[in-house]
Amino acid sequence: MFEDFTIEPDGRGFLVSVAGAAQSRVIADDPYELSWGYMRHVAAAVRHRRPEPIDVVHVGGGGMVLARYFAHAHPGSRQLVIEPNRDMTAAVLERAPFPPGAPVVIRPELGRAVVETLDAASADLIIVDAFVGGHVPGDLTTVECIQQLRRVLRRSGVLVYGLIDHPESRYVARVCATVRASTAMTVSVLSPHHHFFGNHTVICADADVQTEGLLAAVSAADPQYRRRGAAELDRLCAAAAILTDAAPAPSPDPPPGAHGA
């Protein structure tokens, strides 16, 4: 049984909410309009790295905003969307379908189980943007899961997490420390300037992929976010406990009155 979702008009588009929390804002007639910061970060990273078609895995589909963006901005991109809520997917695509013939496969299953079945070195980009009960599921941020994600990612690929956390960023720090402990990937974090509960973008890639040019392009995509410096990340990660399948943790509870992104 999946959480209740709603689809309501929102200006030029519609807002998809799950269990009362805003999940996606979809602009049906403009797939290039990305309303939320982490989506703009992902788009900027790909524009900088690979203007041609790419292979994308979305762990969490929601309003299909990024999947529709890539279908238009990088036509021919092969995309796998892992989204267990069939009814929500159908309702979204009825209002904002993919372009005809776009090579998009949707698997109505749980993310971790599907990731473990995917071929090695088969994706240029993996986006983990999944929520259950208003939390990022704990099984998607453990050492064991991150190693599986790295296995699926090509050598030149990029892994992006969309996370939610309090301004102290203790949860984000744990995820970053876990990536560092389980792979050789370099981690960068973009956090909102405001000091409230909110969204954070975690970008993971090998050092020769995560260049200063890529990070500058991503940082410029949304001035409401700041890129956290290397020394700050080192300090955060040094005090953070690693997440494992034996000791996972979902993202923290939002404070009262916080709804969605």
C-alpha positions in Angstrom: 0.0 0.0 0.0 1.5 3.3 -1.1 1.1 6.7 0.5 -1.7 8.9 -0.8 -0.7 11.4 -3.5 -2.4 14.5 -4.8 -2.0 16.4 -8.0 -3.1 20.0 -7.8 -2.9 23.1 -10.2 0.1 25.3 -9.4 0.4 28.3 -11.6 1.4 27.2 -15.1 1.9 23.6 -14.0 0.8 21.2 -11.3 2.2 20.1 -8.0 2.6 16.4 -7.1 2.4 15.9 -3.3 2.9 12.6 -1.4 1.5 12.2 2.1 1.1 15.9 2.2 4.6 16.8 1.2 5.4 18.5 -2.1 7.3 16.1 -4.3 7.5 17.6 -7.7 6.3 20.7 -9.7 5.6 19.8 -13.3 5.3 22.2 -16.1 3.6 20.1 -18.8 4.2 22.5 -21.7 7.8 23.4 -20.8 10.0 20.4 -19.8 13.0 22.6 -19.6 11.7 24.5 -16.6 13.1 22.9 -13.5 11.5 24.4 -10.5 13.8 23.1 -7.8 17.5 23.6 -7.2 18.7 20.0 -7.1 17.1 19.4 -10.5 19.0 22.4 -12.0 22.2 21.1 -10.5 21.7 17.7 -12.2 20.9 19.3 -15.5 24.0 21.6 -15.3 26.3 18.7 -14.5 25.1 16.8 -17.6 25.2 19.8 -19.9 28.8 20.4 -18.8 29.9 16.8 -19.2 27.8 15.2 -22.0 25.7 17.2 -24.4 24.8 14.0 -26.4 22.4 11.3 -25.3 23.2 9.5 -22.0 22.1 6.5 -20.1 20.2 7.5 -16.9 18.9 5.6 -13.9 16.4 7.4 -11.7 15.9 5.8 -8.3 12.6 7.5 -7.5 10.5 8.9 -10.3 7.9 11.1 -8.7 6.7 13.7 -11.2 9.1 12.5 -13.9 10.4 16.0 -14.1 14.1 15.2 -14.8 13.2 12.2 -16.9 11.1 14.4 -19.2 13.8 17.0 -19.2 16.4 14.5 -20.4 14.0 13.1 -23.0 13.8 16.6 -24.5 17.2 18.2 -23.8 19.2 15.0 -24.6 17.0 13.2 -27.1 17.7 9.6 -27.5 18.9 9.2 -23.9 18.0 5.7 -22.6 16.4 6.1 -19.2 15.3 3.7 -16.5 12.9 5.1 -13.9 12.4 3.1 -10.8 9.1 4.2 -9.2 7.0 1.8 -7.2 3.8 3.9 -7.2 2.0 2.8 -10.4 -1.0 5.0 -9.8 1.0 8.2 -9.3 3.1 7.4 -12.4 0.0 6.9 -14.5 -1.6 10.1 -13.2 1.5 12.2 -13.9 2.1 10.8 -17.4 -1.6 11.3 -18.3 -1.0 15.1 -17.8 2.6 15.3 -18.9 3.7 12.4 -21.2 7.1 11.7 -22.6 7.8 12.6 -26.2 6.7 9.9 -28.6 9.3 7.1 -29.0 11.4 8.3 -26.1 13.4 5.3 -24.8 12.2 5.4 -21.2 11.5 2.3 -19.2 9.5 2.5 -15.9 9.8 -0.3 -13.4 7.2 -0.2 -10.6 9.5 -1.7 -8.0 11.6 -0.7 -5.0 14.8 1.1 -5.9 17.4 -1.0 -4.1 16.1 -4.3 -5.4 16.2 -3.1 -9.0 19.7 -1.5 -8.7 21.2 -4.8 -7.6 20.0 -6.4 -10.9 21.4 -3.8 -13.3 24.4 -4.5 -15.5 27.8 -3.2 -14.4 29.0 0.0 -16.1 25.7 0.6 -17.7 24.8 4.2 -16.6 26.3 7.6 -17.2 24.1 9.2 -14.5 22.3 7.8 -11.5 19.9 10.1 -9.6 18.8 9.0 -6.1 15.7 11.0 -5.3 13.4 8.7 -3.4 11.2 9.4 -0.4 8.9 7.2 1.7 7.0 8.7 4.6 8.8 12.0 4.0 12.2 10.4 4.5 15.0 9.2 2.2 14.9 5.4 2.7 17.7 4.1 4.8 18.6 1.3 2.5 19.6 3.7 -0.3 22.5 5.4 1.5 24.4 2.5 3.0 27.9 1.3 2.1 26.4 -1.8 0.5 24.0 0.2 -1.7 26.5 2.8 -2.7 28.9 0.1 -3.8 26.1 -1.3 -6.0 25.4 2.2 -7.4 29.1 2.6 -8.2 29.2 -0.8 -9.9 26.3 0.3 -12.2 28.0 3.7 -12.9 30.5 4.0 -15.7 34.0 5.2 -15.0 33.1 8.6 -16.4 29.7 8.7 -14.7 28.1 10.9 -12.0 26.0 9.8 -9.0 23.7 12.5 -7.5 21.7 12.3 -4.3 18.9 14.6 -3.5 18.8 14.7 0.3 16.9 16.6 3.0 18.4 17.7 6.3 18.6 20.3 9.1 21.1 23.1 8.7 23.6 21.3 10.9 23.8 18.7 8.0 24.5 15.7 10.2 22.6 13.3 8.0 24.2 14.8 4.8 27.6 14.3 6.5 26.9 10.7 7.2 25.9 10.0 3.6 29.1 11.8 2.4 31.3 9.9 4.8 29.7 6.6 3.7 30.4 7.4 0.0 34.0 8.2 0.9 34.3 5.0 2.9 32.8 2.7 0.2 34.2 4.2 -3.0 37.1 6.3 -4.4 34.6 8.9 -5.6 35.0 12.6 -4.7 32.0 14.2 -3.0 30.7 17.7 -3.4 27.7 19.2 -1.6 25.5 22.1 -2.5 23.4 23.4 0.4 20.8 26.2 0.6 22.0 29.6 2.0 19.0 29.7 4.4 19.4 28.1 7.8 16.3 26.0 7.8 15.4 22.4 7.1 15.8 21.9 3.3 17.2 20.2 0.3 20.8 19.4 -0.3 22.5 18.1 -3.5 25.3 15.6 -3.1 27.4 15.0 -6.3 29.7 12.0 -6.4 32.2 11.2 -9.2 35.8 10.2 -9.7 38.2 13.1 -9.3 39.0 13.5 -13.0 35.3 13.8 -13.7 34.4 16.1 -10.9 36.4 19.0 -12.3 36.4 22.6 -11.2 34.6 23.4 -14.5 31.8 21.0 -13.7 31.4 22.3 -10.1 31.4 25.9 -11.3 28.6 25.1 -13.8 26.6 23.3 -11.1 27.1 26.2 -8.6 26.0 28.7 -11.2 22.7 26.8 -11.8 21.1 28.1 -8.7 22.4 31.1 -6.7 20.3 30.1 -3.7 22.7 27.3 -3.0 26.3 27.4 -1.9 29.0 24.8 -2.6 30.6 23.6 0.7 34.3 23.9 0.8 36.7 20.9 1.1 37.8 21.8 4.6 34.2 22.1 5.8 33.3 18.7 4.2 36.3 17.1 5.8 35.3 18.4 9.2 31.7 17.2 8.8 32.7 13.7 7.6 35.3 13.2 10.3 32.7 13.2 13.0 30.1 11.2 11.0 29.2 7.6 11.5 29.2 5.4 8.5 25.8 4.0 7.3 25.6 0.2 6.7 22.9 -2.3 6.0 23.3 -3.5 9.6 23.0 0.1 10.9 21.1 2.2 8.3 19.3 5.5 9.0 16.6 7.4 7.0 16.8 11.1 6.6 15.7 13.0 9.7 12.2 14.1 10.6 11.3 17.5 9.2 10.4 20.1 11.8 6.7 20.9 12.4 5.3 23.0 9.5 8.0 21.9 7.0 6.3 20.5 3.9 8.2 19.4 0.8 11.1 21.1 -0.9 
